């Protein structure tokens, strides 16, 4: 067994120890970075300019591509769920993000110093987000969601074999995805 294979097995054991079993490994070159995603953030998201971890507080689209090119492996974590009330997704995503941040720290402490998490939703660590990174109350653990880094989540996870669809109502199953960049 080569060194990389053993490292992956060790990481997978760490994922499982933290309660994450639904994930796939992808190559960072398979992350689809698109300008249209940034435009959707800018002209279609109610948190644009109001969240310290979202645009315009994130790198440019070309800088996002450069960022992903620095990594050798990415674990994509899948979170399927159905909710009775759409507003319940925020608390659920907050709890998932907190667990993922603990995993990110554990991976970092195991020697992967470049490890970086892109959670499955906008930062929801605080009850009210501030609009600038300088004023962020949780700057060491606030992370941008994949879309804030210009990731076309739909194309990326479909290529990895995961389900994702545009939902017409909140009674349908949601599929959310977080990305853990490693190396």
C-alpha positions in Angstrom: 0.0 0.0 0.0 1.5 3.4 -1.0 1.7 6.3 1.4 -1.1 8.3 -0.2 -3.5 5.3 0.0 -2.7 5.0 3.7 -3.2 8.7 4.3 -6.6 8.5 2.6 -7.6 5.5 4.9 -6.4 7.5 7.9 -8.5 10.5 6.9 -11.5 8.3 6.2 -11.2 6.9 9.7 -11.1 10.4 11.1 -14.2 11.3 9.0 -16.1 8.3 10.4 -14.9 9.1 14.0 -16.6 12.5 13.6 -19.8 10.9 12.3 -19.4 11.6 8.5 -20.0 8.6 6.3 -21.5 10.0 3.2 -18.6 11.5 1.2 -16.6 11.1 -2.0 -13.1 12.0 -2.9 -12.7 14.3 -5.9 -9.7 15.9 -7.7 -9.5 19.7 -7.2 -9.3 19.9 -11.0 -12.9 18.5 -11.1 -14.2 21.5 -9.2 -16.2 23.6 -11.6 -15.5 27.3 -11.1 -17.8 29.6 -12.9 -18.4 33.3 -13.3 -22.2 32.8 -13.4 -22.0 31.5 -9.8 -20.5 34.8 -8.6 -23.2 36.7 -10.6 -25.9 34.7 -8.8 -24.3 35.6 -5.5 -24.2 39.3 -6.5 -27.6 39.5 -8.1 -29.6 36.7 -6.6 -28.7 36.2 -3.0 -30.2 38.1 -0.1 -27.0 37.9 1.9 -24.8 39.7 -0.7 -22.8 42.3 1.0 -24.3 41.4 4.4 -22.2 38.3 5.3 -18.5 38.5 6.2 -17.8 35.2 4.5 -19.6 35.9 1.2 -19.1 38.2 -1.7 -17.9 40.9 -1.9 -15.6 39.6 0.9 -14.2 36.7 -1.1 -11.5 36.4 -3.7 -12.2 37.1 -7.4 -13.2 34.2 -9.6 -9.7 33.7 -11.1 -8.3 33.8 -7.6 -10.7 31.1 -6.5 -9.5 28.8 -9.3 -5.9 29.4 -8.2 -6.9 28.6 -4.6 -8.3 25.2 -5.6 -5.2 24.4 -7.7 -3.1 24.4 -4.5 -4.9 21.3 -3.2 -4.5 17.6 -4.1 -7.6 16.1 -2.6 -11.1 17.2 -1.8 -13.7 15.3 0.2 -17.3 16.2 -0.7 -19.7 15.6 2.1 -23.4 14.9 1.3 -26.2 16.0 3.6 -29.7 14.9 2.4 -32.7 16.0 4.4 -36.4 16.9 4.4 -37.9 19.5 6.7 -41.4 20.5 7.6 -40.5 24.2 7.9 -38.0 25.7 5.5 -36.6 28.0 8.2 -35.4 25.0 10.2 -32.7 24.4 7.6 -30.6 27.3 9.1 -30.3 25.7 12.5 -29.6 22.2 11.0 -26.9 23.7 8.7 -25.4 25.5 11.7 -25.1 22.3 13.7 -23.6 20.5 10.7 -21.1 23.3 10.1 -20.0 23.2 13.7 -19.3 19.5 13.4 -17.5 20.0 10.2 -15.3 22.7 11.7 -14.3 20.2 14.4 -13.4 17.8 11.7 -11.4 20.4 9.8 -9.5 21.1 13.0 -8.8 17.4 13.6 -7.5 17.0 10.0 -5.3 20.1 10.5 -3.9 18.7 13.8 -3.1 15.4 12.1 -0.6 17.2 9.9 -2.6 18.6 7.0 -1.8 22.3 7.5 -3.6 23.6 4.4 -6.9 22.0 5.2 -9.8 24.3 4.6 -13.6 23.8 4.9 -16.3 25.2 2.6 -19.5 24.5 4.6 -22.8 23.5 3.0 -24.4 26.8 3.7 -23.8 30.5 4.4 -22.0 31.1 7.7 -24.6 31.0 10.4 -22.3 30.9 13.5 -23.7 34.2 14.8 -27.3 35.3 15.2 -26.6 38.3 13.1 -23.8 38.5 10.6 -21.8 41.6 9.9 -21.0 42.8 6.4 -17.2 42.9 6.6 -14.4 40.5 7.4 -12.8 43.1 9.7 -15.9 43.2 11.9 -16.5 39.4 11.9 -17.1 38.1 15.5 -15.9 34.6 14.6 -13.0 35.2 12.1 -11.0 32.1 12.9 -13.9 29.7 12.1 -16.1 31.6 9.7 -15.8 30.0 6.3 -17.2 30.8 2.9 -19.7 28.4 1.3 -18.7 26.8 -2.0 -20.8 29.2 -4.0 -19.0 32.2 -2.4 -15.8 30.7 -3.9 -17.5 30.5 -7.4 -18.0 26.7 -7.2 -20.7 25.5 -9.5 -22.0 23.0 -6.9 -24.6 21.5 -9.3 -22.1 20.6 -12.0 -19.4 19.5 -9.5 -21.5 17.1 -7.4 -23.4 15.7 -10.4 -20.0 14.8 -12.0 -19.1 13.0 -8.8 -22.3 11.0 -9.0 -24.3 12.8 -6.3 -28.0 13.9 -6.7 -28.9 17.6 -6.8 -31.9 19.3 -8.3 -33.5 22.7 -8.2 -36.4 22.4 -5.7 -39.8 23.7 -6.5 -41.0 23.5 -2.8 -39.5 22.8 0.6 -41.4 19.5 0.9 -38.8 17.9 -1.4 -35.6 16.3 -0.2 -32.7 18.8 0.0 -29.2 17.7 -0.9 -26.5 20.0 0.5 -22.8 19.6 0.1 -19.7 20.7 2.0 -16.1 20.5 0.6 -13.0 19.8 2.7 -9.9 20.7 0.9 -6.8 18.8 1.9 -3.0 19.1 1.4 
